[in-house]
């Protein structure tokens, strides 16, 4: 299955696995407002299709995952429209990459960033909005927004400290540092680092494994853990009580238990 976009490619490289590829390689996959609107549509297509159970987000070409917002002046008409209102820049950010970050964080299905080349500024925020980040050894990650007087406004001010701690996030942003993939992993920005040639097959294998799990359990687990990050133990336990009333009576649990007893792989349907 594929869908048609101007700045993205949406395909399904494995069963039940969707892939969104930022497709502006000549611009190192820097995003425009138009790209953010297509990203929102593609994420919604994944969200609403029950046959799709895992999502990969990546960038076209070898140079970059995403280098943040496009500041090259490639769309002067849009820039004039934004600049015409005192609230223009805020609305552009709210309805653009901030909306994309929120859409990813609100997903109840897993998302994986597959990172080759640079993931900096808003590109790093996009990667951190995903649940997992698999990076090639040659990848480089960091925040360069302050370098040109811009801000970590796509969500970085919230995402960066939660991934690496406030002091390290401040150092990275204020000194606009970019780290090799291994260092980024040690700092908490990356989940796993693999050899460049192994990046795509390893990431797709991981997503295929995620897609084979019980969909209800995956969705509820993700929702519980994400909410627990911002709540008390008591509130988290109460959420768990509600979730088990959905999961435990499901067909998937019956299938999982039966498969365990019969010593065979389970076949989950998400019911």
Buried (B, 14 or more C-beta within 10 A) or exposed (E): EEBEBEBBBBEBBBEBBBBBBBBBBEBBBBBBBBBBBBBBBBBEBBBEBEEBBBBBBBBBBEBBBBBBBBEEEEBEEBBEEBEEEEEBEEEBBEBBBBBBBBBBBEBBBBBBBBBBBBBBBBBBBBBBBBBBBBBBBBBBBBBBBBEEEBEBBBBBBBBBBEBBEEEBBEEBBEEBBBBBBEBBBEBBBBBBBBEBEEBBEBBBEBBBEBBBBBBBBBBBBBBBEBEBEEBEEEEBEEBBEEBEEEBEEBEBBEBBEEBEEEEEEBEBEBE
